[in-house]
Amino acid sequence: MMAKKREKKDAKSKAKPKVNEELEGFDIEIDTFGEIKTNFDIDKINEFLNRTVDDKKLRDRKDLPGTKKSPPDKEDSNKKK
């Protein structure tokens, strides 16, 4: 019985993932020292994430613009009945 040949990762690693239009061309790598290297400014990435991702920890903060109120818990609505 012969051992199975492993597929090369080179072809798989060259495929580009689907990304939001605002992040088109975004590339990120980790070098041999474990440092993150990217071709986008970190402030631009954070701005994008703040606009598009709902952060549960920040939902109820009134001092941050654009934060959404969290929906009432189901348990709370059941207690009122």
N, CA, C and O atoms as a GROMACS GRO file, in nm:
protein
  324
    1MET      N    1   0.084  -0.117   0.000
    1MET     CA    2   0.000   0.000   0.000
    1MET      C    3   0.089   0.124   0.000
    1MET      O    4   0.181   0.135   0.081
    2MET      N    5   0.061   0.216  -0.090
    2MET     CA    6   0.144   0.337  -0.102
    2MET      C    7   0.084   0.451  -0.021
    2MET      O    8  -0.038   0.458  -0.003
    3ALA      N    9   0.171   0.539   0.028
    3ALA     CA   10   0.125   0.656   0.103
    3ALA      C   11   0.062   0.756   0.008
    3ALA      O   12   0.101   0.768  -0.108
    4LYS      N   13  -0.036   0.828   0.059
    4LYS     CA   14  -0.102   0.931  -0.023
    4LYS      C   15  -0.010   1.050  -0.039
    4LYS      O   16   0.064   1.087   0.052
    5LYS      N   17  -0.015   1.110  -0.156
    5LYS     CA   18   0.063   1.231  -0.179
    5LYS      C   19  -0.014   1.350  -0.122
    5LYS      O   20  -0.136   1.359  -0.136
    6ARG      N   21   0.057   1.438  -0.057
    6ARG     CA   22  -0.006   1.558  -0.002
    6ARG      C   23  -0.014   1.665  -0.108
    6ARG      O   24   0.076   1.682  -0.191
    7GLU      N   25  -0.126   1.738  -0.104
    7GLU     CA   26  -0.142   1.849  -0.198
    7GLU      C   27  -0.054   1.965  -0.154
    7GLU      O   28  -0.035   1.988  -0.034
    8LYS      N   29  -0.002   2.036  -0.250
    8LYS     CA   30   0.080   2.152  -0.219
    8LYS      C   31  -0.007   2.266  -0.172
    8LYS      O   32  -0.115   2.288  -0.227
    9LYS      N   33   0.039   2.340  -0.072
    9LYS     CA   34  -0.036   2.453  -0.019
    9LYS      C   35  -0.018   2.579  -0.103
    9LYS      O   36  -0.092   2.675  -0.085
   10ASP      N   37   0.079   2.580  -0.193
   10ASP     CA   38   0.107   2.699  -0.272
   10ASP      C   39  -0.014   2.744  -0.354
   10ASP      O   40  -0.047   2.862  -0.356
   11ALA      N   41  -0.079   2.652  -0.420
   11ALA     CA   42  -0.195   2.687  -0.503
   11ALA      C   43  -0.309   2.740  -0.417
   11ALA      O   44  -0.380   2.832  -0.456
   12LYS      N   45  -0.325   2.682  -0.300
   12LYS     CA   46  -0.433   2.723  -0.211
   12LYS      C   47  -0.406   2.860  -0.150
   12LYS      O   48  -0.498   2.939  -0.134
   13SER      N   49  -0.281   2.888  -0.115
   13SER     CA   50  -0.248   3.013  -0.049
   13SER      C   51  -0.252   3.133  -0.144
   13SER      O   52  -0.264   3.246  -0.098
   14LYS      N   53  -0.244   3.110  -0.274
   14LYS     CA   54  -0.247   3.220  -0.370
   14LYS      C   55  -0.388   3.266  -0.402
   14LYS      O   56  -0.407   3.374  -0.459
   15ALA      N   57  -0.488   3.187  -0.367
   15ALA     CA   58  -0.627   3.224  -0.393
   15ALA      C   59  -0.665   3.341  -0.302
   15ALA      O   60  -0.636   3.340  -0.182
   16LYS      N   61  -0.730   3.441  -0.360
   16LYS     CA   62  -0.770   3.560  -0.285
   16LYS      C   63  -0.908   3.540  -0.225
   16LYS      O   64  -0.999   3.495  -0.296
   17PRO      N   65  -0.928   3.572  -0.097
   17PRO     CA   66  -1.060   3.560  -0.036
   17PRO      C   67  -1.151   3.674  -0.079
   17PRO      O   68  -1.103   3.777  -0.127
   18LYS      N   69  -1.281   3.656  -0.063
   18LYS     CA   70  -1.377   3.762  -0.091
   18LYS      C   71  -1.366   3.866   0.020
   18LYS      O   72  -1.361   3.831   0.138
   19VAL      N   73  -1.363   3.993  -0.019
   19VAL     CA   74  -1.353   4.100   0.079
   19VAL      C   75  -1.451   4.212   0.045
   19VAL      O   76  -1.498   4.222  -0.068
   20ASN      N   77  -1.480   4.294   0.144
   20ASN     CA   78  -1.564   4.411   0.125
   20ASN      C   79  -1.494   4.504   0.026
   20ASN      O   80  -1.371   4.510   0.022
   21GLU      N   81  -1.571   4.577  -0.054
   21GLU     CA   82  -1.513   4.667  -0.155
   21GLU      C   83  -1.419   4.770  -0.094
   21GLU      O   84  -1.320   4.807  -0.155
   22GLU      N   85  -1.450   4.816   0.028
   22GLU     CA   86  -1.365   4.916   0.094
   22GLU      C   87  -1.228   4.861   0.129
   22GLU      O   88  -1.132   4.937   0.144
   23LEU      N   89  -1.218   4.729   0.143
   23LEU     CA   90  -1.091   4.667   0.181
   23LEU      C   91  -1.023   4.597   0.063
   23LEU      O   92  -0.934   4.515   0.082
   24GLU      N   93  -1.066   4.630  -0.057
   24GLU     CA   94  -1.007   4.570  -0.176
   24GLU      C   95  -0.857   4.598  -0.180
   24GLU      O   96  -0.815   4.713  -0.166
   25GLY      N   97  -0.778   4.495  -0.198
   25GLY     CA   98  -0.633   4.511  -0.202
   25GLY      C   99  -0.567   4.495  -0.066
   25GLY      O  100  -0.445   4.504  -0.056
   26PHE      N  101  -0.646   4.473   0.038
   26PHE     CA  102  -0.593   4.456   0.174
   26PHE      C  103  -0.512   4.327   0.180
   26PHE      O  104  -0.559   4.222   0.137
   27ASP      N  105  -0.392   4.336   0.233
   27ASP     CA  106  -0.305   4.220   0.245
   27ASP      C  107  -0.242   4.222   0.384
   27ASP      O  108  -0.196   4.326   0.431
   28ILE      N  109  -0.240   4.107   0.449
   28ILE     CA  110  -0.182   4.097   0.583
   28ILE      C  111  -0.096   3.972   0.590
   28ILE      O  112  -0.134   3.866   0.539
   29GLU      N  113   0.018   3.983   0.653
   29GLU     CA  114   0.111   3.872   0.668
   29GLU      C  115   0.174   3.877   0.806
   29GLU      O  116   0.180   3.983   0.868
   30ILE      N  117   0.220   3.762   0.854
   30ILE     CA  118   0.294   3.756   0.979
   30ILE      C  119   0.435   3.711   0.944
   30ILE      O  120   0.454   3.604   0.886
   31ASP      N  121   0.534   3.794   0.980
   31ASP     CA  122   0.672   3.762   0.945
   31ASP      C  123   0.729   3.657   1.041
   31ASP      O  124   0.660   3.610   1.131
   32THR      N  125   0.855   3.622   1.021
   32THR     CA  126   0.919   3.517   1.101
   32THR      C  127   0.933   3.554   1.248
   32THR      O  128   0.952   3.466   1.332
   33PHE      N  129   0.925   3.682   1.279
   33PHE     CA  130   0.935   3.727   1.418
   33PHE      C  131   0.798   3.738   1.485
   33PHE      O  132   0.789   3.776   1.602
   34GLY      N  133   0.691   3.706   1.411
   34GLY     CA  134   0.556   3.713   1.465
   34GLY      C  135   0.495   3.852   1.454
   34GLY      O  136   0.389   3.877   1.512
   35GLU      N  137   0.560   3.942   1.380
   35GLU     CA  138   0.506   4.077   1.363
   35GLU      C  139   0.404   4.078   1.249
   35GLU      O  140   0.424   4.013   1.146
   36ILE      N  141   0.296   4.152   1.269
   36ILE     CA  142   0.192   4.163   1.168
   36ILE      C  143   0.231   4.272   1.069
   36ILE      O  144   0.259   4.386   1.109
   37LYS      N  145   0.234   4.238   0.943
   37LYS     CA  146   0.265   4.333   0.835
   37LYS      C  147   0.142   4.348   0.748
   37LYS      O  148   0.083   4.248   0.705
   38THR      N  149   0.103   4.472   0.722
   38THR     CA  150  -0.014   4.497   0.639
   38THR      C  151   0.012   4.616   0.548
   38THR      O  152   0.099   4.699   0.574
   39ASN      N  153  -0.065   4.623   0.440
   39ASN     CA  154  -0.048   4.733   0.346
   39ASN      C  155  -0.153   4.842   0.367
   39ASN      O  156  -0.156   4.939   0.291
   40PHE      N  157  -0.238   4.829   0.471
   40PHE     CA  158  -0.338   4.931   0.504
   40PHE      C  159  -0.300   4.997   0.635
   40PHE      O  160  -0.240   4.934   0.723
   41ASP      N  161  -0.336   5.123   0.649
   41ASP     CA  162  -0.315   5.195   0.773
   41ASP      C  163  -0.408   5.137   0.880
   41ASP      O  164  -0.527   5.117   0.854
   42ILE      N  165  -0.356   5.111   0.999
   42ILE     CA  166  -0.435   5.050   1.105
   42ILE      C  167  -0.555   5.137   1.143
   42ILE      O  168  -0.659   5.084   1.181
   43ASP      N  169  -0.542   5.269   1.134
   43ASP     CA  170  -0.654   5.358   1.164
   43ASP      C  171  -0.769   5.340   1.064
   43ASP      O  172  -0.886   5.347   1.101
   44LYS      N  173  -0.734   5.316   0.938
   44LYS     CA  174  -0.836   5.294   0.835
   44LYS      C  175  -0.908   5.161   0.861
   44LYS      O  176  -1.029   5.152   0.841
   45ILE      N  177  -0.836   5.060   0.904
   45ILE     CA  178  -0.896   4.931   0.936
   45ILE      C  179  -0.989   4.944   1.057
   45ILE      O  180  -1.100   4.892   1.055
   46ASN      N  181  -0.943   5.013   1.161
   46ASN     CA  182  -1.026   5.032   1.280
   46ASN      C  183  -1.152   5.112   1.249
   46ASN      O  184  -1.260   5.080   1.301
   47GLU      N  185  -1.141   5.213   1.166
   47GLU     CA  186  -1.257   5.293   1.126
   47GLU      C  187  -1.360   5.205   1.055
   47GLU      O  188  -1.480   5.214   1.082
   48PHE      N  189  -1.312   5.121   0.964
   48PHE     CA  190  -1.400   5.029   0.892
   48PHE      C  191  -1.469   4.934   0.989
   48PHE      O  192  -1.590   4.912   0.979
   49LEU      N  193  -1.393   4.876   1.081
   49LEU     CA  194  -1.450   4.782   1.178
   49LEU      C  195  -1.552   4.850   1.269
   49LEU      O  196  -1.655   4.790   1.302
   50ASN      N  197  -1.524   4.973   1.310
   50ASN     CA  198  -1.617   5.046   1.396
   50ASN      C  199  -1.751   5.070   1.326
   50ASN      O  200  -1.856   5.067   1.390
   51ARG      N  201  -1.746   5.094   1.196
   51ARG     CA  202  -1.869   5.120   1.120
   51ARG      C  203  -1.948   4.993   1.090
   51ARG      O  204  -2.071   4.996   1.087
   52THR      N  205  -1.880   4.882   1.069
   52THR     CA  206  -1.946   4.764   1.016
   52THR      C  207  -1.968   4.650   1.114
   52THR      O  208  -2.052   4.564   1.089
   53VAL      N  209  -1.895   4.647   1.224
   53VAL     CA  210  -1.904   4.534   1.317
   53VAL      C  211  -1.970   4.580   1.447
   53VAL      O  212  -1.932   4.681   1.506
   54ASP      N  213  -2.068   4.504   1.491
   54ASP     CA  214  -2.137   4.534   1.616
   54ASP      C  215  -2.056   4.474   1.730
   54ASP      O  216  -2.038   4.352   1.736
   55ASP      N  217  -2.008   4.557   1.821
   55ASP     CA  218  -1.929   4.512   1.935
   55ASP      C  219  -2.021   4.504   2.058
   55ASP      O  220  -2.067   4.607   2.107
   56LYS      N  221  -2.048   4.383   2.105
   56LYS     CA  222  -2.140   4.363   2.217
   56LYS      C  223  -2.096   4.438   2.342
   56LYS      O  224  -2.180   4.484   2.419
   57LYS      N  225  -1.968   4.450   2.363
   57LYS     CA  226  -1.917   4.516   2.483
   57LYS      C  227  -1.944   4.667   2.482
   57LYS      O  228  -1.952   4.730   2.587
   58LEU      N  229  -1.957   4.724   2.362
   58LEU     CA  230  -1.973   4.868   2.351
   58LEU      C  231  -2.116   4.912   2.319
   58LEU      O  232  -2.141   5.031   2.301
   59ARG      N  233  -2.210   4.820   2.313
   59ARG     CA  234  -2.347   4.854   2.272
   59ARG      C  235  -2.412   4.959   2.360
   59ARG      O  236  -2.476   5.051   2.309
   60ASP      N  237  -2.396   4.948   2.489
   60ASP     CA  238  -2.467   5.036   2.581
   60ASP      C  239  -2.388   5.160   2.619
   60ASP      O  240  -2.430   5.235   2.707
   61ARG      N  241  -2.276   5.185   2.555
   61ARG     CA  242  -2.196   5.304   2.586
   61ARG      C  243  -2.260   5.426   2.522
   61ARG      O  244  -2.280   5.428   2.401
   62LYS      N  245  -2.291   5.526   2.602
   62LYS     CA  246  -2.353   5.648   2.551
   62LYS      C  247  -2.250   5.748   2.501
   62LYS      O  248  -2.283   5.840   2.426
   63ASP      N  249  -2.123   5.732   2.543
   63ASP     CA  250  -2.021   5.829   2.506
   63ASP      C  251  -1.957   5.801   2.371
   63ASP      O  252  -1.876   5.882   2.324
   64LEU      N  253  -1.991   5.690   2.306
   64LEU     CA  254  -1.936   5.657   2.176
   64LEU      C  255  -2.040   5.679   2.067
   64LEU      O  256  -2.152   5.629   2.078
   65PRO      N  257  -2.005   5.754   1.962
   65PRO     CA  258  -2.102   5.776   1.854
   65PRO      C  259  -2.123   5.648   1.773
   65PRO      O  260  -2.029   5.572   1.749
   66GLY      N  261  -2.245   5.626   1.731
   66GLY     CA  262  -2.274   5.513   1.643
   66GLY      C  263  -2.298   5.382   1.715
   66GLY      O  264  -2.320   5.280   1.650
   67THR      N  265  -2.295   5.380   1.849
   67THR     CA  266  -2.323   5.256   1.919
   67THR      C  267  -2.474   5.236   1.924
   67THR      O  268  -2.550   5.330   1.939
   68LYS      N  269  -2.514   5.112   1.913
   68LYS     CA  270  -2.655   5.078   1.911
   68LYS      C  271  -2.697   5.030   2.050
   68LYS      O  272  -2.617   4.974   2.124
   69LYS      N  273  -2.822   5.052   2.082
   69LYS     CA  274  -2.876   4.998   2.206
   69LYS      C  275  -2.896   4.849   2.188
   69LYS      O  276  -2.939   4.803   2.082
   70SER      N  277  -2.866   4.773   2.292
   70SER     CA  278  -2.886   4.629   2.283
   70SER      C  279  -3.034   4.598   2.296
   70SER      O  280  -3.107   4.667   2.368
   71PRO      N  281  -3.080   4.495   2.227
   71PRO     CA  282  -3.221   4.458   2.236
   71PRO      C  283  -3.249   4.404   2.375
   71PRO      O  284  -3.160   4.347   2.438
   72PRO      N  285  -3.373   4.421   2.426
   72PRO     CA  286  -3.404   4.371   2.559
   72PRO      C  287  -3.392   4.219   2.564
   72PRO      O  288  -3.422   4.150   2.466
   73ASP      N  289  -3.347   4.169   2.677
   73ASP     CA  290  -3.333   4.025   2.694
   73ASP      C  291  -3.470   3.959   2.695
   73ASP      O  292  -3.567   4.019   2.740
   74LYS      N  293  -3.478   3.837   2.648
   74LYS     CA  294  -3.603   3.762   2.648
   74LYS      C  295  -3.647   3.734   2.791
   74LYS      O  296  -3.766   3.733   2.821
   75GLU      N  297  -3.549   3.711   2.879
   75GLU     CA  298  -3.580   3.682   3.018
   75GLU      C  299  -3.649   3.801   3.083
   75GLU      O  300  -3.744   3.781   3.160
   76ASP      N  301  -3.605   3.922   3.057
   76ASP     CA  302  -3.665   4.040   3.114
   76ASP      C  303  -3.810   4.057   3.071
   76ASP      O  304  -3.895   4.094   3.152
   77SER      N  305  -3.839   4.030   2.945
   77SER     CA  306  -3.976   4.046   2.896
   77SER      C  307  -4.067   3.938   2.955
   77SER      O  308  -4.186   3.962   2.973
   78ASN      N  309  -4.013   3.820   2.984
   78ASN     CA  310  -4.092   3.714   3.044
   78ASN      C  311  -4.123   3.744   3.190
   78ASN      O  312  -4.228   3.703   3.240
   79LYS      N  313  -4.036   3.813   3.259
   79LYS     CA  314  -4.056   3.846   3.400
   79LYS      C  315  -4.170   3.946   3.417
   79LYS      O  316  -4.238   3.942   3.519
   80LYS      N  317  -4.192   4.033   3.321
   80LYS     CA  318  -4.294   4.136   3.331
   80LYS      C  319  -4.435   4.078   3.321
   80LYS      O  320  -4.531   4.140   3.368
   81LYS      N  321  -4.449   3.961   3.262
   81LYS     CA  322  -4.582   3.902   3.240
   81LYS      C  323  -4.641   3.847   3.365
   81LYS      O  324  -4.752   3.794   3.363
   0.00000   0.00000   0.00000
